[in-house]
Amino acid sequence: MLHPRGFEIRVITGDGVLEEYGTTMKGEDSVHCHIASQANQSFRLELKNHTDLDVTFRCFADGIRIGGQPCNPQATVQLSKLAVSPSTSRQFAFADVEFSESSDAVAIGSTKLMSLGTIIIKVRRIEHTRGKKERTFEIPALLNGPIDEKSKKIGTHHVILGPEIPRKASRYHQIVKTLDSNSQPFAKFVFKYRPREILQAQGIIPVTPDPSLEESNSTIDIPPSRRSNNRNQNPNSPIPGPSNLAHNATGTSPVPTFAHEIDLKPTIKIESNTGNDDEELALLEEQARLLKMQAENVQGRLNRIRARRGRAEKQQGLSLSKSTRGSRQDPIEVD
């Protein structure tokens, strides 16, 4: 992650720090990136202040404020949960967005829909005061329950609050004076979180080749339907066939014996009925590209197997020819 104006923020789950993709700077004070989220996984924010300034980190998820944390100069703070009472808090987590055609489904506007899948942290400079005030506790209006099918945004996750857990009792907090407005913060971080499959389909995360499509040094089996139609299964036949290719004059095998079937079924499982033209176009283009790569990979394997079999048949034919000439007898003279 880039460090606009000397600040650093990381999103961390139980699997470690989430890798950032497509990181870009917008001006000198704003950084944007993508991260791969996983449903039903809790997360926390690690906020680092590499400056000599007193600041506060104000955090928003899906367009809704979910908390804030002051930070001293040259210090690091964590934000993983929201206090909902003097003695309890609820942890942040990712979840799947649910859709429904039911009348109970929530209809949300385009602005709210565009905010889904984003975590924004605004850094504002502050000055400490000696005043304190009693805390107030409220649960932010995060998305809760299914949304209208007409609002469908494919593959979107959203942020939820987990069950209440105990926390150290606290009823008061210090009053600070902010030097930057919410609309014009000193620095800003934008994390766009999506399922890994969606980021791959959009070309943001490189697609890892399917290991099942890579050529293997292991042996390959001819399907039973192919084996039953082979020409001349007699190993002594002079006509080369798949069964007697494994035998030659030296008793060695010129081709691999077959041990497991080739699976040529497509492995692409990208859902493309999105209801959103831009995202559907990106998904379909990626699906076509992956299918083309798969077809080229399979065709290459077929060509290599056919070439090996061709060389084996030629070698077997030469061996049979030499064997026939070696067994030929001189003619018998008759008085």
MOHU-V117940 format. One line per field, one symbol per residue. psi: psi as a letter, one per 30 degrees, with the letter a starting at -180 (. if undefined). Layout:
BEGIN
psi=???
END
This chain:
BEGIN
psi=klikgglkkkkkaffakkkkkhkkkjafgkkklkljlkkgklllkkjkjgagkklkjkkkkhgkkgllklklkhlklkjflkkflfgllkkklllkkkklglffkkklleeeeffkgkkkkkkkklkklflllkkkklklhlkjlllkefgkjkgkllklkalklllkkkfllkklkkfklefilelkkjkjklkeeeeeeggekkkkkjfffkklfllkkkkeeeefgkkjgjffkfjklfegfgkaffgljflklkfllkjgkkgkhkkfiffjeeeeeeeeeeeeeeeeeeeeeeeeeeeeeeeeeeeeeeeeeeeeeeeeeffklklkkk.
END
